[in-house]
C-alpha cells in the first residue's frame, strides 16, 4: 500500500519518431510527475528531452507530425486524443525557442492571451498578467512589441505567459538558456513561488547550478532516450555522478569540480552540489600533492591573491595589458569606431569603440538587452550601423558580398534556425562552399569532415529543422567554421548542448584560436568565460563598461553588481576556502587536476 497521490503526469514506454526520422528519440521514456513535485529531466543532446516536453500537452502528435508510442497522460487524460486546448488548462509550456510561442503585438497582450482564451473573467486576466510580468521583471516594458526584446527578454516573456495560465503543471525547456545571471536568479525565484503554491514543474535544464536547489527528483535519459535513472537529487546527482559525467550530461559546476579534485587525489567522500557545499568540503579535506604547500609558500600564495582583489578601472591596468593593447592595435582583426545603433525608438549602442587583435579569444558579456548581440551582429555584417565604422580585416563587412564575407568572418546566430536555408544538413554545410565555386570533390570532403566532427554524419539527409536543439546548434557552428574564416563570432555557442558536446565545441574553438583564429563569444555562461576567454568586454546600457583581462573583470565586485553579472560558480566556491589559499587563483575546471593552476 502507498499513500502517494496519483500522478499528475504519467509516461510509460514513450517512443516518439518524427516524420522523416529513422529512429525514435526518446526511445523508451518512463516516469511520473506527482502534484507539487519539481522534476529535473536530464540527458545528452538528441535523447529526446524537448520532444518529450512537446508530448506532455498534446502538441505531439496532434500538431507536430510524429508517431507516438506508449502512454502519455495528464490527470488521466490521454494526450493523443484530448484536445490541446483542454490539456492547456492543466499544462503550461515554455519552449526552447521563445519566438515559437510569441504571437501578439505587445508584451502585455502576449501574457494576457492565454488566460483570455481560457475565458477567464477580465479582472482575473488583468491581475494574472500583471503578477506574471512583475515576477519576471517585464512590467515596465508591458507596452512594447515583443520583437523589441532581447533573446533573454523573450525568454522571460515566455515564462510569464506560462505563469499567467495558472496551470497545475509547468513544463519548461531550457528556460534560462538566454538569460543573464541576474535574470536566472529572478526566474528561479518566480519558479520557487510556483512550487510553494503546490504546482508541479517538469524542468529540462542545463544550468544545474540554478536548478538543483529546487528539484525534488531527477530523471535521466541515455543517448537513445531510455530512462536510466529516476530518483531523489542525492540518489541520482551525488551517488551516480561518475556515470552521468561519463554520459556527458550537465552536472553542477561544483560537482564537476569535486570529481576533478577526486581524480587529483583529494578525499571528498560526499560530492557537493553547490559552491557553498564545495567550500565546506574543501575546508574539511587534507590537500594532496601537488596542492600541499609549506607555510612559507602559503604566505606567498596569500600575498598574490589579496582579499580586496578588485576595484580596477578600464584605464588603470598592468603594463602587460597595455602591451597587449598595443599589439592588438598594430594587428587588429576587428575595429569598431563610434558605433551607434537603434532598434525602433531605443538606442541600443552608444558611440562604441572596440579593437580586437588577431588571434585573441574575447568574451562579450552583460545583462539581457545591454547590446551584446547587436554589437556582434554589426561586426559580422548582419546589421548596418547608421553611424560609426566597423572593419573586419580592414574591410567594412556591410559592403562585402555574402559569398566573400564568409571568408573573413563566420557568424553563429543566437537562434540557429535563423540561419538555415537548405533542405538537408549536408546542403546547409555545403552551401557556402558551392557559392565559391569549389571543386565538387573538395566540397564533399570538407562537408563530410564537418559532419563527422560534429557528430551529424547520420543526419546528413535530414532537414535542419528536424534536428534536436543541440544538433541545430552544432550545425550552425559548422556552417560558420567550414569556410575557414580568420574571425569567428558566436552568440551563445553552447545553447542547447549537452556537456560533452559543449566541451567538444569549446575545445575546438580553443584549438582554432591556438592556430591563430580570432574568436569572439557572446555568452551568459560565466564559467565558460572563466575557462576560455583571456579578455572580457562588459557591455552595459549600450556602452563598453569594461574591457580587461578576464580575471580582473571577475575580481571587481562593483562592476559585476552594476552589470548584473555574477562570479563563476567555481570561483565563488574557491574564494571562500581559507584552509587552502593556493586554490583561490584557480578559475578553470581543467586546472583542478594539475595542481595550482
Buried (B, 14 or more C-beta within 10 A) or exposed (E): EEEEEEBBBBBBBBBBBBEEBEEBBBBBBBBBBBBBBBBBBBBBBBBBBBBBBBBBBBBBBBEBEBEBEBBBBBBEBEBBEBEEEEBBBBBBBBBBBBBEBBEBEBBBBBBBBBBBEBEBEEEEBBBBBBBBBBBBBBBEBBEBBBEBBBBBBBBBBBBBBBBBBBBBBBBBBBBBBBBBBBBBBBBBEBBBEBBEEEBBBBBBBBBBBBBBEBBBBBBBBBBBBBBBBBBEBEEBBBBBBEEBBEBBBBBBBBBBBBBBBBEBBBEBEEBBBBBEBBBBBBEEBEBEEEBEBEEEEBEEBBEEBEEEBBEBEEEEBEEEBEEBBEBBEEEBBBBBEEBBBBBEEEBBBBBBEBBBBBBBBBBBBBBBBBBBBBBBBBBBBBBEBEEBEBBBBEBEBBEBEEBEBBBBBBBBBBBBBEBBEBEBBBBBBBBBBEBEEBEEEEBBEBBBBBBEBBBBBEBBEBBBEBBBBBBBBBBBBBBBBBBEBBBBBBBBBBBBBBBBBBBBBBEBBBEBBEEEBBBBBBBBBBBBBBBBBEBBBBBBBBBBBBBBBBBBBBBBEEBBEBBBBBBBBBBBBBBBBEEBBBBBBBBBBEBBBEEBB
